[in-house]
């Protein structure tokens, strides 16, 4: 068996075609996405460039707000509140990582939940328990979209999520519960991780540890979604899943890079258009 590769770049391109039509349906009024960054972070700059390029392709204006190093949490919150008040700003995203001393939870809570296109405001996160919110967390939504794109039956499927972060692990677990999957969440306290992963029809790995999951930990034919982004020993970007040993076993597998990442950007743009439409 050789896994079908879930090509995130191709899937994101298909999504952007739909988003272009959605953007046109909003009419000639400006749709603006504001990106806030403190200082210059080479890794974040790459993400911002990718976001700007994808936004331009869809027809969304992206405004980058660079704040100087040394910006305090109070100053960052003040800048966000100013963006909240601007009618032409449909969505706000704060680039991470944030400097030491700034609490990401306070920053996320400062964003107007109607402009929280990352889907990380407590109001949007809380609504996941009842339904998929209008603005779901982008990476979790991307993982869900990739899983659904396989066409596999999610109802009753054994799903194992490795990682319990607020950004990915917890929200993707709840989103898949809405599909009536049987979900297990594993984390640093889990004993015998491989006993859980080997029974998973759907395996989502989001830990940030290169090569944590190997092929002998994967059920044959499983859908494996690798959310991890790590720098390997040779400097190349690798995921949390050991690709060479997993590809011959899995039924579907996301590559790193080129898997979840491009779809996450598409979900950010989808959220921006949803926010713009709701605000209109």
C-alpha positions in Angstrom: 0.0 0.0 0.0 1.2 3.5 -0.8 -0.5 6.5 0.7 -2.4 9.0 -1.5 -0.7 12.3 -0.9 -3.1 15.0 0.3 -1.7 17.9 -1.8 -2.4 21.0 0.3 -1.2 23.3 -2.5 -3.6 21.9 -5.0 -6.5 21.8 -2.5 -5.7 25.4 -1.4 -5.8 26.5 -5.1 -9.3 25.0 -5.5 -10.4 26.8 -2.4 -9.1 30.1 -3.6 -11.2 29.7 -6.8 -14.3 29.5 -4.6 -13.1 32.4 -2.5 -12.6 34.6 -5.5 -16.2 34.1 -6.4 -17.2 34.8 -2.8 -15.1 38.0 -2.8 -16.8 39.2 -6.0 -20.2 38.6 -4.4 -19.4 41.1 -1.7 -19.3 43.8 -4.3 -16.8 46.6 -4.8 -16.3 47.6 -1.2 -12.8 47.0 0.3 -12.1 43.9 2.3 -9.0 44.4 4.4 -7.1 42.0 6.5 -4.8 43.6 9.1 -1.7 41.6 10.2 0.1 42.8 13.4 3.7 41.8 14.0 6.2 42.9 16.7 9.7 43.3 15.4 11.2 41.3 12.5 10.9 37.6 12.7 12.2 35.7 9.6 9.9 32.8 10.2 6.9 35.0 10.6 7.9 37.1 7.6 7.7 34.0 5.4 4.1 33.4 6.7 3.2 37.0 6.1 4.5 36.9 2.5 2.5 33.7 1.8 -0.6 35.3 3.4 -0.2 38.5 1.4 0.3 36.6 -1.9 -2.8 34.4 -1.3 -4.9 37.4 -0.2 -4.0 39.3 -3.4 -5.0 36.3 -5.4 -8.5 36.2 -3.8 -9.0 40.0 -3.9 -8.4 40.8 -0.2 -6.3 43.8 0.8 -3.7 43.0 3.4 -2.3 45.6 5.7 0.9 44.8 7.7 1.2 46.7 10.9 4.8 46.4 12.2 5.3 47.4 15.8 8.8 48.0 17.2 10.6 45.6 19.5 10.0 46.6 23.0 6.2 47.0 22.4 4.4 46.2 25.6 1.3 44.1 26.0 -0.7 47.2 26.8 0.6 49.0 23.7 -0.2 46.0 21.5 -3.7 45.8 22.9 -4.2 49.5 22.2 -3.1 49.0 18.6 -5.5 46.1 18.2 -8.4 48.2 19.7 -7.7 50.9 17.1 -8.0 48.2 14.3 -11.3 47.0 15.9 -12.7 50.5 15.4 -11.8 50.7 11.7 -14.8 49.8 9.6 -12.7 48.9 6.5 -10.8 46.2 8.5 -12.7 43.0 8.2 -10.2 40.8 10.0 -7.2 41.0 12.3 -4.4 38.5 12.8 -1.5 38.8 15.3 1.6 37.0 14.1 3.3 34.7 16.5 5.5 34.0 18.3 5.0 37.0 20.6 7.8 38.4 22.7 8.3 37.1 26.2 6.1 38.9 28.7 3.1 39.2 26.4 0.3 36.8 27.1 -1.2 35.5 23.9 -4.5 34.9 25.6 -4.9 38.5 26.6 -3.9 39.6 23.1 -6.4 37.3 21.4 -9.2 38.4 23.8 -8.5 42.0 22.8 -9.6 41.3 19.2 -13.2 42.0 18.3 -14.6 38.4 18.0 -16.3 39.4 14.8 -12.9 40.3 13.3 -11.0 37.4 14.9 -10.2 35.6 11.6 -7.8 33.3 13.4 -10.8 31.9 15.3 -8.9 32.0 18.6 -11.0 34.5 20.6 -12.7 32.8 23.6 -16.1 33.5 22.2 -15.3 31.7 18.9 -13.5 28.9 20.7 -16.4 28.4 23.0 -18.9 28.2 20.2 -17.2 25.2 18.8 -18.8 23.1 21.6 -22.2 23.8 20.1 -21.4 23.9 16.4 -18.7 24.8 14.0 -18.5 28.6 14.4 -18.5 31.1 11.6 -14.8 31.8 12.3 -13.2 28.4 13.4 -9.5 28.2 14.2 -7.7 28.1 10.9 -5.3 25.2 11.3 -8.0 23.0 12.9 -10.4 23.9 10.0 -7.7 23.1 7.5 -7.1 19.6 9.1 -10.8 19.0 9.0 -11.1 20.0 5.4 -8.2 17.7 4.4 -9.8 14.8 6.2 -13.3 15.4 4.6 -11.6 15.7 1.2 -10.7 12.0 1.3 -14.3 11.1 1.1 -14.0 8.6 4.0 -16.9 8.0 6.3 -16.2 10.0 9.5 -19.2 8.7 11.4 -18.0 6.2 13.9 -14.4 6.4 12.7 -11.7 5.9 15.3 -9.9 9.3 15.5 -6.8 9.9 17.5 -5.4 13.4 17.9 -1.8 13.6 19.2 -1.4 17.0 20.9 -3.9 19.0 23.0 -3.0 22.6 22.1 -5.7 25.3 22.0 -4.7 26.1 18.4 -5.0 22.7 16.9 -5.5 19.6 19.2 -8.5 20.6 21.2 -10.5 22.3 18.4 -9.9 19.6 15.8 -11.0 17.0 18.3 -14.3 18.9 18.9 -14.8 19.6 15.2 -14.5 15.9 14.4 -16.9 15.0 17.2 -19.5 17.0 15.3 -19.0 14.4 12.5 -19.7 11.7 15.1 -16.2 10.4 15.0 -15.0 8.5 18.1 -12.2 10.8 19.3 -9.2 10.1 21.6 -6.8 13.0 22.5 -3.3 12.0 23.4 -0.7 14.3 25.1 2.4 14.3 27.2 0.6 12.3 29.9 -0.5 9.5 27.6 0.9 6.1 28.3 1.8 3.8 25.4 1.1 6.3 22.6 1.5 3.7 19.9 -1.4 1.6 21.3 -3.7 4.5 20.6 -2.3 5.5 17.2 -2.3 1.9 15.8 -6.1 1.8 16.1 -6.8 5.1 14.5 -8.7 5.4 11.2 -7.9 9.1 11.3 -4.6 10.2 12.9 -3.9 13.9 13.5 -0.5 14.8 14.9 0.2 18.3 16.2 3.0 18.2 18.7 6.0 20.0 17.3 8.4 17.0 17.6 10.1 15.9 14.5 9.5 12.3 13.5 7.4 11.4 16.6 5.1 9.0 14.7 6.7 6.3 12.6 5.0 3.9 10.2 4.9 1.1 12.7 2.6 3.2 14.8 0.1 3.7 12.1 -2.9 1.5 11.2 -2.8 0.4 7.5 -5.0 2.5 5.3 -5.4 5.3 7.9 -5.7 9.0 7.1 -2.7 10.7 8.6 -2.7 14.5 8.9 0.7 15.9 10.0 0.4 19.4 11.4 3.9 19.6 12.8 6.5 22.0 11.4 10.1 21.4 12.6 13.6 22.0 11.3 15.3 18.7 10.7 19.0 18.0 11.3 19.9 18.9 7.8 18.0 22.2 8.0 15.0 21.0 6.0 11.4 21.5 7.2 9.9 18.2 8.4 6.7 17.2 10.2 5.8 15.3 13.3 5.3 12.1 11.2 8.2 10.2 9.7 7.2 10.4 6.1 9.4 7.6 4.6 8.2 4.9 6.9 4.5 6.1 7.0 3.9 6.6 3.3 3.9 2.8 2.6 1.4 2.1 5.4 -1.1 5.0 5.4 -4.1 5.4 3.1 -3.8 9.2 2.9 -0.9 11.3 4.1 -0.2 15.1 4.2 3.3 16.1 3.3 5.4 18.7 5.2 5.7 21.3 3.8 2.9 21.6 1.3 0.1 19.9 3.3 -1.8 21.6 6.1 0.0 24.9 5.7 -1.4 26.2 2.4 -4.9 25.1 3.4 -4.6 27.0 6.7 -3.9 30.2 4.7 -7.0 29.5 2.6 -9.0 29.1 5.8 -7.7 32.4 7.0 -9.0 34.1 3.8 -12.3 32.2 4.1 -12.7 33.5 7.6 -11.9 37.0 6.4 -14.6 36.9 3.8 -17.0 35.4 6.2 -16.2 38.2 8.7 -16.6 40.8 6.0 -20.0 39.4 4.9 -21.3 39.3 8.5 -20.1 42.9 9.2 -21.9 44.1 6.0 
